[in-house]
Amino acid sequence: MPSLKETMLANLREMLGLQRAAHDSMFKFSIKKMWPINLIAPQVDWIRITRMMAHLQEKCREQKEFLAKERANAPEADLPFLNILPEYFDSLDKVAELLGRAASYRQDALEKKIKMSIGEWNSILKLYNEASDTMATIGIILHKAY
């Protein structure tokens, strides 16, 4: 039976894979995203990304609750890693929230519900980048504790 540390690490890898896939779908370069090819059919499913990020936020909360319940049974050697995990889940939650907000903004612009403002879009991206940087910093600390 895997230890709590191994279980949490496996769950974290799955969650990060989901976040990375959504990030890549939104921001990685693809010829299919360029005009006039993108006029044929949208190449990014903003609604799906919004739903995935909402699901990821829910999973972050569930993992924090699970960890809070099970941490007392963990071996002493695993505690430095397990003690940093809630902060990492909080940062991942924030990144998912902002990525979902960015996808929702793009969907609203696509549906012409809003007129896309470069200033507003830039502020969303700036907040997302700051949250990603914070998550990366905590990730380095988490990696050292592993």
NORGI-V505509 format. One record per pair of residues at least 4 apart in sequence whose C-alpha atoms are under 8 Angstrom apart, sorted by sequence separation. I is the first residue (numbers start at 1). GAP is how many residues later the second one is. D is the distance in Angstrom with one decimal. If there is no record, write none. Layout:
# NORGI-V505509
i->I gap->GAP d->D
i->I gap->GAP d->D
This chain:
# NORGI-V505509
i->2 gap->4 d->5.9
i->3 gap->4 d->6.2
i->4 gap->4 d->6.0
i->5 gap->4 d->6.1
i->6 gap->4 d->6.1
i->7 gap->4 d->6.2
i->8 gap->4 d->6.0
i->9 gap->4 d->6.2
i->10 gap->4 d->6.5
i->11 gap->4 d->6.3
i->12 gap->4 d->6.1
i->13 gap->4 d->6.1
i->14 gap->4 d->6.4
i->15 gap->4 d->6.4
i->16 gap->4 d->6.0
i->17 gap->4 d->6.1
i->18 gap->4 d->6.3
i->19 gap->4 d->6.1
i->20 gap->4 d->6.0
i->21 gap->4 d->6.1
i->22 gap->4 d->6.2
i->23 gap->4 d->5.9
i->24 gap->4 d->4.9
i->29 gap->4 d->7.4
i->30 gap->4 d->7.3
i->33 gap->4 d->6.8
i->34 gap->4 d->5.6
i->35 gap->4 d->6.6
i->36 gap->4 d->7.4
i->37 gap->4 d->7.6
i->38 gap->4 d->5.5
i->45 gap->4 d->6.5
i->46 gap->4 d->6.2
i->47 gap->4 d->6.3
i->48 gap->4 d->6.0
i->49 gap->4 d->6.1
i->50 gap->4 d->6.3
i->51 gap->4 d->6.2
i->52 gap->4 d->6.1
i->53 gap->4 d->6.1
i->54 gap->4 d->6.4
i->55 gap->4 d->6.3
i->56 gap->4 d->6.2
i->57 gap->4 d->6.5
i->58 gap->4 d->6.3
i->59 gap->4 d->6.0
i->60 gap->4 d->6.3
i->61 gap->4 d->6.3
i->62 gap->4 d->6.1
i->63 gap->4 d->6.0
i->64 gap->4 d->6.1
i->65 gap->4 d->6.4
i->66 gap->4 d->6.2
i->67 gap->4 d->5.5
i->68 gap->4 d->7.9
i->70 gap->4 d->7.0
i->74 gap->4 d->6.6
i->75 gap->4 d->6.9
i->78 gap->4 d->6.2
i->79 gap->4 d->5.7
i->80 gap->4 d->6.6
i->81 gap->4 d->6.5
i->82 gap->4 d->7.7
i->84 gap->4 d->6.5
i->85 gap->4 d->6.1
i->86 gap->4 d->6.2
i->87 gap->4 d->6.3
i->88 gap->4 d->6.1
i->89 gap->4 d->6.0
i->90 gap->4 d->6.3
i->91 gap->4 d->6.2
i->92 gap->4 d->6.1
i->93 gap->4 d->6.1
i->94 gap->4 d->6.3
i->95 gap->4 d->6.0
i->96 gap->4 d->6.0
i->97 gap->4 d->6.1
i->98 gap->4 d->6.1
i->99 gap->4 d->6.2
i->100 gap->4 d->6.0
i->101 gap->4 d->6.1
i->102 gap->4 d->6.3
i->103 gap->4 d->6.2
i->104 gap->4 d->6.1
i->105 gap->4 d->6.2
i->106 gap->4 d->6.1
i->107 gap->4 d->6.1
i->108 gap->4 d->6.1
i->109 gap->4 d->6.0
i->116 gap->4 d->7.8
i->117 gap->4 d->6.1
i->118 gap->4 d->5.9
i->119 gap->4 d->6.2
i->120 gap->4 d->6.3
i->121 gap->4 d->6.3
i->122 gap->4 d->6.0
i->123 gap->4 d->6.2
i->124 gap->4 d->6.2
i->125 gap->4 d->6.1
i->126 gap->4 d->6.2
i->127 gap->4 d->6.1
i->128 gap->4 d->6.1
i->129 gap->4 d->6.1
i->130 gap->4 d->6.2
i->131 gap->4 d->6.2
i->132 gap->4 d->6.1
i->133 gap->4 d->6.2
i->134 gap->4 d->6.3
i->135 gap->4 d->6.0
i->136 gap->4 d->6.3
i->137 gap->4 d->6.6
i->138 gap->4 d->6.1
i->139 gap->4 d->6.0
i->140 gap->4 d->6.3
i->141 gap->4 d->6.3
i->142 gap->4 d->6.3
i->2 gap->5 d->6.3
i->23 gap->5 d->7.6
i->32 gap->5 d->5.7
i->33 gap->5 d->5.1
i->38 gap->5 d->6.5
i->74 gap->5 d->7.0
i->108 gap->5 d->5.1
i->109 gap->5 d->5.2
i->116 gap->5 d->7.4
i->31 gap->6 d->7.7
i->32 gap->6 d->5.9
i->108 gap->6 d->5.9
i->109 gap->6 d->5.9
i->109 gap->7 d->5.6
i->71 gap->8 d->7.7
i->33 gap->9 d->7.6
i->33 gap->10 d->5.9
i->106 gap->10 d->7.9
i->32 gap->11 d->6.5
i->33 gap->11 d->8.0
i->71 gap->11 d->7.2
i->67 gap->15 d->7.8
i->105 gap->16 d->7.9
i->26 gap->18 d->6.6
i->25 gap->19 d->6.4
i->67 gap->19 d->8.0
i->102 gap->19 d->7.6
i->64 gap->21 d->7.9
i->64 gap->22 d->5.7
i->102 gap->22 d->6.4
i->101 gap->23 d->7.7
i->102 gap->23 d->7.3
i->64 gap->25 d->7.0
i->63 gap->26 d->7.8
i->98 gap->26 d->7.2
i->22 gap->27 d->6.0
i->61 gap->28 d->7.6
i->60 gap->29 d->5.5
i->98 gap->29 d->7.2
i->99 gap->29 d->6.6
i->22 gap->30 d->7.9
i->60 gap->30 d->7.2
i->98 gap->30 d->5.5
i->60 gap->32 d->7.3
i->61 gap->32 d->7.9
i->60 gap->33 d->6.1
i->95 gap->33 d->6.2
i->18 gap->34 d->7.7
i->19 gap->34 d->7.3
i->57 gap->35 d->7.8
i->57 gap->36 d->4.9
i->95 gap->36 d->5.6
i->19 gap->37 d->7.8
i->56 gap->37 d->7.2
i->57 gap->37 d->7.9
i->94 gap->37 d->6.6
i->95 gap->37 d->6.1
i->18 gap->38 d->7.7
i->57 gap->39 d->6.2
i->56 gap->40 d->6.6
i->57 gap->40 d->7.0
i->91 gap->40 d->6.8
i->95 gap->40 d->7.8
i->15 gap->41 d->6.8
i->91 gap->41 d->7.9
i->54 gap->42 d->7.2
i->53 gap->43 d->5.0
i->54 gap->43 d->7.0
i->91 gap->43 d->6.9
i->92 gap->43 d->6.4
i->15 gap->44 d->8.0
i->53 gap->44 d->6.5
i->91 gap->44 d->5.2
i->53 gap->46 d->7.0
i->54 gap->46 d->7.0
i->53 gap->47 d->5.4
i->88 gap->47 d->6.5
i->52 gap->48 d->7.9
i->50 gap->49 d->7.6
i->51 gap->49 d->7.5
i->50 gap->50 d->4.4
i->88 gap->50 d->6.1
i->49 gap->51 d->6.4
i->50 gap->51 d->7.2
i->87 gap->51 d->7.6
i->88 gap->51 d->6.8
i->50 gap->53 d->5.8
i->49 gap->54 d->6.4
i->50 gap->54 d->6.1
i->84 gap->54 d->8.0
i->88 gap->54 d->7.9
i->8 gap->55 d->7.9
i->47 gap->56 d->7.1
i->46 gap->57 d->4.9
i->47 gap->57 d->6.8
i->84 gap->57 d->7.9
i->85 gap->57 d->7.2
i->46 gap->58 d->6.4
i->84 gap->58 d->6.2
i->46 gap->60 d->6.8
i->47 gap->60 d->6.8
i->46 gap->61 d->5.5
i->81 gap->61 d->6.1
i->81 gap->64 d->5.0
i->80 gap->65 d->5.8
i->81 gap->65 d->5.5
i->4 gap->66 d->7.6
i->80 gap->66 d->7.8
i->4 gap->67 d->7.8
i->78 gap->68 d->7.9
i->5 gap->69 d->7.9
i->4 gap->70 d->6.5
i->3 gap->71 d->7.8
i->5 gap->73 d->6.5
i->5 gap->76 d->7.6
i->23 gap->76 d->7.4
i->5 gap->77 d->6.9
i->19 gap->77 d->6.9
i->26 gap->77 d->7.7
